[in-house]
Amino acid sequence: MKFKRFFLFMVAATLAFAGCKSSTGETPQAETIKNVKVETISDGVVQNAMTLNGKIKEKSLTALSFRVGGPLAKLNVKQGDYVRAGQVIAEIDQRDYQLQLATTKAQLEQIEGEYQRYKQLIEQKKIPENTFEKIKSGYLMTKTAFENAQNQLLDTELKAPFSGYIYEKFVENYQTVGAGTPIVSIIDNSHLEVVVSVSESQLNRVKSDKKSYVNVANAGIHQLPVQLLSVSEKAMQDGLYEVKFSFENKNELKVAPGMTAEVHIFCQTDANQLSVAQTAIFHEKTSTYVWVYNPSNSKVEKRSVKIDLDGTQGRVNVASGLNIGEQVVTAGVHYLVEGQKVKPLKTPSVTNIGGLL
């Protein structure tokens, strides 16, 4: 009797255990709830900026030459020298030009006296008008020749048109040079330029530049204000447009032409835009998405969004697809699926370091 009761008990227990299994013979698994980081969309922060990479360039690189020719008597600079505006860079032998000046001066003094005498005679109407005109014409030609000789003597000195650095030297001392022959090239470093290239879609945004800053890592420059200088009206061969920004090259700056720079441009838009963390954005084929968290059922929904301007500090602007007050997932977006249940992580308190309390 006891054995029969024990047998019935074992059968009942077996049936009960079998009833707990699924129809497939497997024990059902509890639904996995993933912890995620979320962010609430608000209109408190509006990102409206672009970051562009470029190169530092000098304001101007000018080749200097004499307006007259002759043997080079002095070359007072070498490559890398700093020269001030008006400083004499090189001189041509003045001997022939001094002789020319002396000759034209003597001719002018001679004809000037004759011109004054004839001028008195014409005023007294003692000579014909055409006779005086010939004397006057000769006097003016001689005066012009004298003034030209003066200018040529002055032109034997090559002076710096602005302050800057000697970039390259093309001739050596005592070499005979002709008028217009490049002697040296000089860099104007009083102001420097940052040259960047932008696409057609970025062109109008750059033109609406409100304020811009440049970073030059190798020169230790951060957030230095720059001014929009020019925007090319025609695309280059690569289809991009050249944009130039300028800034004053102060003495304490250690920046030089050729350095790599990063320009942050803050633009003007027609209306405020929402922004999200860049980590919330993911792409599938040609579309851009975010995961929107629904607090009512703790599930995520894939939402198509339109991205406008790149923002700053790891954020991007959203032109459409999101509303103020909605929550989006900002971490692990590539490991979620449509309708998956998630649990938002709590934001740690600033007074509870490490979340120990």
Buried (B, 14 or more C-beta within 10 A) or exposed (E): EEEEEEEEEEEEEEEEEEEEEEEEEEEEEEEEEBEBBBBEBEEEEEBBBBEBEBBBBBBBBBBBBBEBBBEBBBBEBEEEBBBEEEBEBBBBBBEBBEEBBEEBBEBBEEBEEEBEEBBEBBEEEEBEEEEBEEBBEBBEEBBEBBEEBBEBBEBBBBBBEBBBBBBEBBBEEEEEBEEEBBBBBBBBBBBBBBBBBBEEEBBEBBEBBEBBBBBBEEBEBEEBEBEBBEBBEEBEEEEBBBBBBBBEBEEEBEBBBEBEBBBBBBBEBEEEBBBBBBBBBBEEEEEBBBBBBEEEEEBBBBBEBEBBBBBBEEBBBBBEBBEEEBBBBBBBBEEBEEEBEBEBEEEEEEEEEEEEE
